[in-house]
Amino acid sequence: MAFQSDEAIQPGSMFRAENGERNGRRIFSGRKHLTFALLILGMFSAIVAAFLFVLSAVVIFEREAEKREISSVSRVFENHKKGLLQEIERYAVSNAAYVNIDTNYSTAWVESRFGGDMAADFSHDLIVLLDRQKKPVFTNSSDSRSALAVEDKIVTGEVKTLVEQIAQSYLLGLETDQSGEIVFAGSLKDISGVVHVDLDGQIALVAAYAIAPDPGGITMVRDRPFVLLSVYPLHEVHLQEILAALSLGNLEVEETIPADMIGIPIQNADNHVLAYLAWRPMAQASRIILASAPILSAALIAILAITLWILWQNFQAARQLARREQEAIHAAKHDALTGLARRDLFYEDAGAVLSSQAEAGGYAAVVYMDVDYLKQTNDAHGHVVGDRLLTMIVAFLQERTRPSDVIGRIGGDEFLLLLTDRASPEELVADVSALSQATNRQLDVDGHHLQASCSLGVALYPHHGDDLSALIRAADVALQRCKSEGRGRYKVFDRVMDDALREHQRMRDELKTALEEDEFVLFYQPLVDAKTEEVTFSEALIRWQHPQRGLLGPDVFLPLAQEDGTINRIGDWVMRRAIADASLWQTAGVTVNVCATQLVEENFVGNVSKLLAEYDLPPERLVMEITESVMMERSETIRGVFADLNELGIAVAIDDFGTGFSSLSYLHEYRFQKMKIDRSFVSRIETDPDAGQIIHTMIGLANVLGMQVVAEGVETEKQRDFLRKANCDYLQGYLFGRPAPLDDATRRSRLIA
């Protein structure tokens, strides 16, 4: 039964199945056609949309291009007019032109200068010289135009107005100087100009310039000027001159702008349009697209081509942008001169390499290198030579390092190196020694024989630090020690250096509060008359009464003051205290040491003068001692300060003469009143005959230059007697008194007085 039942229902089931299959195929086919139709419609819509999009984009692009072309043509046209004025300025503005036209009119000179030189040099169609009544007195025309024709056709309307404006500006610019002479003090821009005119249907540029003297210094009269005109019709020759500065295919003068062209108006002074400067725009893609629109296939190809072109341009632009970004990133991270890594990139690369080194084991070193005296090399030979020296030194470094090493330039004359993968600390030191030898030697730099000098501070890993920052700091400490001991060598870091640096920094910090805490004191050492041994001056010598370290000499703390910039404040304190103390003495004066930075302070001499007045100390009782290093500055400011001090009556002494860069030119140039012979010569008087002869020579030189002589460091009677016989004026040294605080010095001064 089940089988028959199955048989009975099979035909209906098959029919329904067939109908269902056909219906399914029909539905599927309808859906397929609908989908295809929608796809076609979508593709068509996409094509139309793409076509319209591309067309609109092209139109927008062309409009922007036309704006740029209009702006460019306007700018070039204006520059062309400025160029015309610059051309005739050479002929209108000169002393010769004024003398031969305004002062004493010379027909021969005018014809030679304007009809010969000017007409030959430039493409003027007409040159006209107007007299003070605006009448043509000279013309030079390519068509032999008469003066009457020129006056009737050209010197009318706007040209006449421009000439009148120039004449009025010229008269306003005339002034009478202190000697009573008339001079032109106005602006050349105000006595020149360009106007557009219509000459019988031909648009022309008329450039005008008043005849004026330059550079001046000649006799002038207060009268209207002669005016030089130059006429440039905008015909083919002149249009080609303008077109040469543009990337256009054509340039024409039209009464109206044709439909296929764009242009700029040529207006007169009343903004009335005379004509248009017109040209065909460079971008005309939209016209091509619209012309090919009737042919669908051509339109599709054009759309596809434009789309591909746009995609390609975008792709190229993206690639170019990416390349420029990479170049910018590279430039930001690498030094332009040497190609080495800058600070940030060096830290990044060196940190990564050092981390790998730590994992692999082995030894590494950070080398902090400073190129010594680079500033002096730049000042003496120029930055080109200095840059060339740097590149040569970098080449030496690269030749003597390994590919695994990292080199970076972190400052103008500073470099960092990370040396890795060495088997032992000894190998690292040997490699650093080789680097030092390579960078410290004679070099021929573009014909200049220079002594390359580099100081290197070295920190070893892991002995002196287990990370990059610690190693760089240690290497920097070693570099500072290296530079303080003479430069041109290398130093390996040790803990003693670090302790010394910390002590150095501690002293600098304490020095900043020493003035506020009133920890400085002045000692005074007498200068005596060589014949009578009477105290005439006392030299002020600063000491630091440190609360923990006791009494410190100037050699301990003044170099620190120069480093951190407090030297001027300390110098001002010494000056005030010394003048105040000297005002308590009856007759003796005081000498004060002054550094170069004090001398160039604003109103230095004025402040000293106020101190003298405040404490009622005569200027002749103050002497300023200057070291020879001050003269090395060769500064006009310092030379002027010396002159002002001398005018006040304050003497200036050159201190420690003979130990620095002494030269006769310095002594003659700066005009010192006193010379202090350094103690190194005085101490050898009894043992070295040459020292005595040198002292005789110095005293003779001082006498020739009108200077008094002070000998320092006199400690024995034999030295005193020798100097007295040598006609030395003043003596200073332990024989006459050691430096003492104010109470002892004051007492001594008063007793002698």
Helices and strands as residue ranges (DSSP letters): H 2-92, H 95-98, I 99-103, H 107-110, I 111-118, H 119-121, E 126-130, E 136-141, H 147-153, H 157-173, E 174-176, E 182-184, G 188-191, E 192-199, E 202-210, E 227-233, H 236-243, E 252-254, E 262-267, E 273-279, H 285-291, H 296-333, H 343-360, E 363-371, H 374-381, H 383-399, E 406-409, E 414-422, H 425-439, E 442-445, E 448-451, E 454-461, H 468-484, E 490-492, H 495-514, E 520-529, E 535-546, E 550-552, H 554-564, H 567-582, E 589-594, H 596-599, H 604-614, G 619-621, E 622-627, H 628-631, H 636-648, E 651-657, H 664-670, E 674-677, H 679-682, H 689-704, E 708-711, H 717-725, E 730-732, H 742-752
